[in-house]
Amino acid sequence: MELLKKDFSKKLHIKIGENVKNIRKEKGVSQLKLAYAIGYKSVSPISSAEVYYNNIHFNLENLAKIAYVLDVDICEFFKNLELE
């Protein structure tokens, strides 16, 4: 069994953030609209998590809410994870 690389989590959160951003844009939903829809009062948590700024990332609850709002399967956020 191979050990996880040191930057595994960082790469994981970056890719998930990219996937959320791409799907959000495909659906024509602004960061502000998404933020309000999942209970935030500003775009900051969404914009930060989409680019993994200051280690801010989406948790499973966030992803479930975002999937509901964007009407996509939550699995879409985990596609193309090349974490090698």
C-alpha positions, -999 to 999 in steps of 0.1 A, spaced: 0 0 0 13 34 -10 13 64 13 -5 95 3 16 123 -10 21 154 11 1 176 -12 -28 151 -18 -54 172 2 -44 204 -15 -47 190 -50 -80 174 -41 -95 206 -28 -81 226 -58 -97 202 -83 -130 201 -65 -131 239 -64 -123 240 -102 -151 215 -109 -176 235 -88 -166 267 -106 -169 252 -141 -203 236 -134 -215 268 -118 -205 288 -148 -220 263 -172 -253 267 -154 -251 305 -155 -251 309 -118 -231 337 -102 -210 333 -71 -233 357 -53 -264 338 -63 -249 305 -52 -237 319 -19 -271 332 -11 -288 299 -21 -267 279 3 -269 303 32 -240 326 30 -243 364 30 -214 372 7 -194 356 -22 -162 353 -1 -167 316 10 -175 306 -25 -148 326 -43 -122 315 -18 -131 278 -19 -132 277 -57 -95 286 -58 -85 272 -24 -75 306 -11 -60 305 24 -68 267 26 -105 275 24 -124 246 7 -158 231 3 -169 205 29 -193 177 21 -223 197 34 -214 226 11 -210 203 -19 -244 186 -12 -261 220 -11 -243 232 -42 -252 200 -61 -289 206 -51 -288 243 -62 -271 235 -94 -292 204 -101 -263 181 -106 -251 148 -91 -226 155 -63 -203 131 -80 -197 157 -108 -175 176 -83 -152 146 -80 -146 140 -117 -111 141 -133 -93 140 -100 -57 133 -111 -39 136 -78 -7 117 -86 
